[in-house]
Amino acid sequence: MALSTQQIDTIAQALRSVLNPDQILLSKTDRYNRTRVPAPFPVHRWADFLPDLAVLPTSTEQVAGIIKIAQDLRVPVVPRDGGTGLTDGAVALRGGIVVDLKAMNQIHELDLENRTVTVGTGINMMKLNEVLAEHGLIYPDDPASYPCSLVGGRIGTSGWSLIGSRFGHTRDLVLSFDHVLPSGDIIHVGDGIGRKVSKSSSGFQLKHLFMGHQGTLGIATSATLKLFPKPEAELSPFWAFDNYEDAYACTGALARAGVATFAGAVLFDELKVAFLRRDDEAYIPQPANVRALVCAALYGYEDEVRAGGKRLFRLARSHGGRYLGDQVSEGDWAARHDRYAVPLHGRTREGQVIPMSWHCEDAAINFTRIPAVSREWHGIIADLRRQSDVFDDWGMFCYTSGSTGVDYLTELDVGIWEQRLDEASWRTWVGAKRDLASVSLANGGSMSACHGSCREGEVDLLPQELGKGFEVMLDLKRTLDPHNIMNPGKYLLDRAYESAPSAAGAARE
Ligand SMILES: Cc1cc2nc3c(=O)[nH]c(=O)nc-3n(C[C@H](O)[C@H](O)[C@H](O)COP(=O)(O)OP(=O)(O)OC[C@H]3O[C@@H](n4cnc5c(N)ncnc54)[C@H](O)[C@@H]3O)c2cc1C
């Protein structure tokens, strides 16, 4: 139930004590624009996810003021940065105030000697790197959403980077941050008393607790990030294979080779190659006997990249890989930030383009379990397709998460014809999501390597994945956020309040 006009007026009035009037957004357009995310969305129920207000703070103190007001009035608060998260994290499931952090996009301090930068969490990595490039530096958090996701959302999701096998992922790259707790108190999270220590053993390691919580434990407002020399050379060879088995074996061998400049290896399966052939305008056509592709990325100084590259080329050849040439290799790697931005991508059928949105399953799976997961996942989507033409299998890719090849971001892409979604097909989809997640767990993996697992369907399995750890999550949530104002409805955390009133309910009474 939405808040009444009078309740919204009361909240807006209170917010005027910490924000200017132009930082408080009440119009339908402003609220609808901050509702959806680029994952399949039950568009037939769009209005259920509208926030009551949106605000655009410009400082940590303003964020703290907003949260204190929300505490007093028991109103839900949902942090939102780029709004590109794929697990509905920035969707206001219980209405309330969306805190849009995009105006907090300043560079506060660039420390060239200690190699750090301190930024507002509303900054985008691509924009930040444009400034850092002038100093020969890079902040190497490089998701496929690099042009549109922001540092705060990377913290809120504990994101995964395409070149993480060389430089680490968001959790490794963020040294520390200012964080507003659900009480409105401001704490500094990180190692040591300053902002720039990368390793300490003092006390609990709170940095990990306050990352990946999807905004359920507060809001990160300013972050200090690790910087690296901008790599002099980048090598990204693509190899073609006649069959999946050789390509799979090759990917494992590349990851295990121990090449220091190795930034990642990716395996594209047969259905992914078919999808690229059919639906990706940027794909450079390959002969029909190409059934699987493998790519590797190396970053570093020219001489070390050349030496490492030679070793990987030898390995790929010995597994039957055919090098696709410089043009394809460089072009495909350069398009890595566009390739997966396929919301409203089309499937051509009988000469007609069907607009489809994109779901991406993002499990973390050990190398040895990838073939089994792949078989079972494709089987689940084949079943779905037999039931309805709303769904399409866009294939899989597997991507190293680290430099030793232990586990892979294992991604299945599914096309969904959103205009045809109704409650029945949405329910079918939610059931399939549960089945996909269950395969990841049965194979000893995690449901999510990067996006988080808040979505309908998969979230039901969170207690199974975390075991007793899930009860610890509930205890922590109840202690830090006694009235459940921070992003209620996510991660089954409402269960922490089952015997106590929460903001989600109280605000509407
Ligand atoms: C085309 C495409 C490609 C993608 N590729 C990748 C990829 O390679 N790797 C990857 O990891 N992800 C990827 N994603 C998913 C998404 O980009 C990431 O999850 C990203 O980290 C979200 O950042 P955002 O700024 O958009 O956050 P949002 O979507 O705004 O927020 C994400 C979550 O964090 C919370 N949050 C937002 N800001 C804060 C804050 N300041 N403090 C605390 N919590 C906060 C939100 O409430 C929400 O729960 C992709 C998405 C798309 C659309």
The ligand as a MOL file (V3000), in Angstrom:
LIG
                    3D

  0  0  0     0  0            999 V3000
M  V30 BEGIN CTAB
M  V30 COUNTS 53 58 0 0 0
M  V30 BEGIN ATOM
M  V30 1 C 25.1830 -4.6220 -19.1480 0
M  V30 2 C 25.5400 -4.9750 -17.7430 0
M  V30 3 C 26.7210 -5.6250 -17.4800 0
M  V30 4 C 27.0760 -5.9500 -16.1690 0
M  V30 5 N 28.2850 -6.5360 -15.9210 0
M  V30 6 C 28.6920 -6.7400 -14.6480 0
M  V30 7 C 29.9980 -7.2550 -14.3670 0
M  V30 8 O 30.7850 -7.5430 -15.2660 0
M  V30 9 N 30.3510 -7.4130 -13.0690 0
M  V30 10 C 29.5110 -7.0940 -12.0390 0
M  V30 11 O 29.8970 -7.2180 -10.8770 0
M  V30 12 N 28.2690 -6.6350 -12.2850 0
M  V30 13 C 27.8450 -6.4230 -13.5430 0
M  V30 14 N 26.6020 -5.9230 -13.8010 0
M  V30 15 C 25.6930 -5.6390 -12.6800 0
M  V30 16 C 25.8470 -4.2140 -12.0950 0
M  V30 17 O 26.4150 -3.3360 -13.0040 0
M  V30 18 C 26.6910 -4.2860 -10.8440 0
M  V30 19 O 25.9740 -5.0170 -9.8670 0
M  V30 20 C 27.0910 -2.9300 -10.2440 0
M  V30 21 O 27.9650 -3.1560 -9.1680 0
M  V30 22 C 25.9020 -2.1170 -9.7780 0
M  V30 23 O 26.3220 -0.7840 -9.6620 0
M  V30 24 P 25.2730 0.4170 -9.6980 0
M  V30 25 O 26.0350 1.6600 -9.4490 0
M  V30 26 O 24.4620 0.3800 -10.9070 0
M  V30 27 O 24.4130 0.0600 -8.4030 0
M  V30 28 P 22.8440 0.0270 -8.1530 0
M  V30 29 O 22.1690 -0.8670 -9.1130 0
M  V30 30 O 22.3290 1.4050 -8.0310 0
M  V30 31 O 22.8230 -0.6450 -6.7060 0
M  V30 32 C 23.1960 -1.9800 -6.5180 0
M  V30 33 C 22.9260 -2.3830 -5.0660 0
M  V30 34 O 23.7890 -1.6900 -4.1800 0
M  V30 35 C 23.0350 -0.8510 -3.2970 0
M  V30 36 N 23.7560 0.4250 -3.2470 0
M  V30 37 C 23.8440 1.3530 -4.2340 0
M  V30 38 N 24.6330 2.3620 -3.8390 0
M  V30 39 C 25.0450 2.0620 -2.5860 0
M  V30 40 C 25.8770 2.7280 -1.6440 0
M  V30 41 N 26.4430 3.8990 -1.9310 0
M  V30 42 N 26.0860 2.1390 -0.4580 0
M  V30 43 C 25.5110 0.9440 -0.1470 0
M  V30 44 N 24.7180 0.2690 -1.0000 0
M  V30 45 C 24.4910 0.8330 -2.1980 0
M  V30 46 C 21.6540 -0.7310 -3.9070 0
M  V30 47 O 20.6520 -0.5180 -2.9440 0
M  V30 48 C 21.5200 -2.0640 -4.5910 0
M  V30 49 O 21.1090 -3.0370 -3.6800 0
M  V30 50 C 26.2000 -5.6210 -15.1070 0
M  V30 51 C 25.0010 -4.9630 -15.3730 0
M  V30 52 C 24.6670 -4.6420 -16.6760 0
M  V30 53 C 23.3730 -3.9320 -16.9330 0
M  V30 END ATOM
M  V30 BEGIN BOND
M  V30 1 1 1 2
M  V30 2 1 2 3
M  V30 3 2 2 52
M  V30 4 2 3 4
M  V30 5 1 4 5
M  V30 6 1 4 50
M  V30 7 2 5 6
M  V30 8 1 6 7
M  V30 9 1 6 13
M  V30 10 2 7 8
M  V30 11 1 7 9
M  V30 12 1 9 10
M  V30 13 2 10 11
M  V30 14 1 10 12
M  V30 15 2 12 13
M  V30 16 1 13 14
M  V30 17 1 14 15
M  V30 18 1 14 50
M  V30 19 1 15 16
M  V30 20 1 16 17
M  V30 21 1 16 18
M  V30 22 1 18 19
M  V30 23 1 18 20
M  V30 24 1 20 21
M  V30 25 1 20 22
M  V30 26 1 22 23
M  V30 27 1 23 24
M  V30 28 2 24 25
M  V30 29 1 24 26
M  V30 30 1 24 27
M  V30 31 1 27 28
M  V30 32 2 28 29
M  V30 33 1 28 30
M  V30 34 1 28 31
M  V30 35 1 31 32
M  V30 36 1 32 33
M  V30 37 1 33 34
M  V30 38 1 33 48
M  V30 39 1 34 35
M  V30 40 1 35 36
M  V30 41 1 35 46
M  V30 42 1 36 37
M  V30 43 1 36 45
M  V30 44 2 37 38
M  V30 45 1 38 39
M  V30 46 1 39 40
M  V30 47 2 39 45
M  V30 48 1 40 41
M  V30 49 2 40 42
M  V30 50 1 42 43
M  V30 51 2 43 44
M  V30 52 1 44 45
M  V30 53 1 46 47
M  V30 54 1 46 48
M  V30 55 1 48 49
M  V30 56 2 50 51
M  V30 57 1 51 52
M  V30 58 1 52 53
M  V30 END BOND
M  V30 END CTAB
M  END
